[in-house]
Amino acid sequence: MIKPRRAVAETVRTAMPDASRRQYLKLDRNELVPPVANSVFQAVIDQLEPDSFSAYPAVQPLYEDLAAALGVAPNQLLLGAGSDWLVRACFDTFVEEGDEVVIPVPTYGMYPVYAGLRGGELTPLEHLDGFGVPVAGIRKSLQRNPKLLALANPNGALGCYLPWNELHELVVEAAKHDTLVVVDEAYVEYTGDESTARLAAHNNLILIRTFSKACGLAGLRLGYAVGPVELMDWMRRTRPNVEVNEVAVVAGRYLLRHPEVVRHQVALGQAGKQLLVRELTALGCEVYPGAANFVQVQFGWAREGILKLLRSADILVKDQAGAGILDGWTRITVGSPEQMQRVVAIAKQGMGIDERSPDGRA
Ligand SMILES: Cc1ncc(COP(=O)(O)O)c(C=O)c1O
């Protein structure tokens, strides 16, 4: 009988929901909810040729454009199929069997999977009540010289965010212990601080970013890691033969030439978020806006009714009953103000406040 490696046998994976976008308004996966504009889609398609499909991709132009946009050297970058692949590459490159990996939890669910596949020893650190980043716990764990600290900032499960001036101190502290800090900035565009100046003067810091969230290219799978040349040289050795596909290269380059498209997409989400936060707060819900493209809400006594109504209106949200610090919270990815108005109308209905139709469209 053929057996896998022990680390593989011990790995537990859960299936991701894969509900159809045609049927559902999907507010459960932190995607860009209103899709990219037709004009953007068409502009990208117009640049494709039949050999965009048949030939292997030419990735170098994207390295050059991205480096110029970020103000870094191309050899400080590694592209990959979504930031997810870059997360994996960090573990594959730097973590040996038995190395300690510190991860504030809850967080992006693939960190423990990839750490485990490398045989890393996980130290999960619970976030604090009120979704605080466990800074003191991280500092304490650094005393043990862990190999890697993986921090999603903003956090993709909670929404909390550590501003760079605070994170910076942790990176400096980590350097004293030879600890690599991987900061996953999947939602960085929503924070208003996209500077890569934070990389300067740190030889133990790698940032991971994605075109999946604010850029709206989740379906094309495009992300990148940026960091010191020495570290990126090591990571580059783990890349597949060709790291990203040609359609992703063309679309990524288009968005780098048109940053106003991304700014508009972010602004639309922020307007939706403001509406949702304002209206749900007015209804008496506890709301945690967070720094990413979603909000957390406690519907309280009305929770089950509202969740049922949302479901029957084909609106998917992430309900987190029983999930530790997230127990009772519902995560809602923000869409346009109109889309958020539908959610508000259903929340009102679930609280018996409004006489709208069950799908909130009336
Ligand atoms: C914090 C964080 N990192 C990484 C990812 C992976 O995104 P992608 O692989 O689409 O770039 C996600 C997705 O939800 C996320 O929340």
The ligand as an ORCA input file, in Angstrom:
! r2SCAN-3c Opt
* xyz 0 1
  C      -5.338     37.039      4.527
  C      -5.463     36.289      3.231
  N      -4.355     35.890      2.595
  C      -4.407     35.239      1.427
  C      -5.614     34.926      0.847
  C      -5.596     34.164     -0.457
  O      -5.987     34.959     -1.505
  P      -5.492     34.713     -3.011
  O      -4.803     33.402     -3.061
  O      -6.725     34.748     -3.833
  O      -4.571     35.831     -3.313
  C      -6.806     35.295      1.473
  C      -8.105     34.947      0.860
  O      -9.154     35.122      1.377
  C      -6.725     36.003      2.693
  O      -7.831     36.383      3.360
*
